[in-house]
């Protein structure tokens, strides 16, 4: 029986079989993107670190698993290992389906050691510019949203 991969947290999200994704990487929302995505974000399917030996059967390569896995008939096979429904360490599963990769030391194995990097919060300017860039690239009705986001960023901040 084939396996259906849900790229997202709900069954209503994008659905492809593993064979379809392998045959046509462009179907993946993470395929053929700008290199900044791969340098800054861990997403479903991104190769990160090998799993501990007790999970090597489920994930021998060390890919981030933020989606859910279903059989073709729609029955749940298992939740991704990095979700809030995972069988292990679900307390630190992602709520969004993504993890910040930027500023992490990939040499530190988080299963056994704490990563001592100080997390640098994203600057609002970076978020606004990324949003504006995405809206402008989409064009159409989203174009004005991107332009408005850039204009909003020009307003000075006031501290009281």
Long-range contacts (C-beta under 8 A, 24 or more apart in sequence): 1-71, 1-72, 1-73, 2-71, 2-72, 3-69, 3-70, 3-71, 3-72, 3-77, 4-69, 4-70, 4-71, 4-72, 4-74, 5-67, 5-69, 5-70, 6-67, 6-68, 6-69, 6-70, 7-44, 7-67, 8-67, 8-97, 9-66, 9-67, 9-68, 9-83, 9-97, 11-68, 11-70, 11-74, 13-67, 17-72, 39-101, 39-102, 40-100, 40-101, 40-102, 41-98, 41-99, 41-100, 41-101, 41-102, 42-98, 42-99, 42-100, 42-101, 43-97, 43-98, 44-80, 44-97, 46-101, 48-101, 48-106, 49-106, 49-109, 49-110, 51-81, 51-111, 52-111, 52-112, 55-81, 55-88, 64-99, 66-93, 66-94, 66-97, 66-98, 66-99, 67-97, 125-153, 128-152, 128-153, 129-153
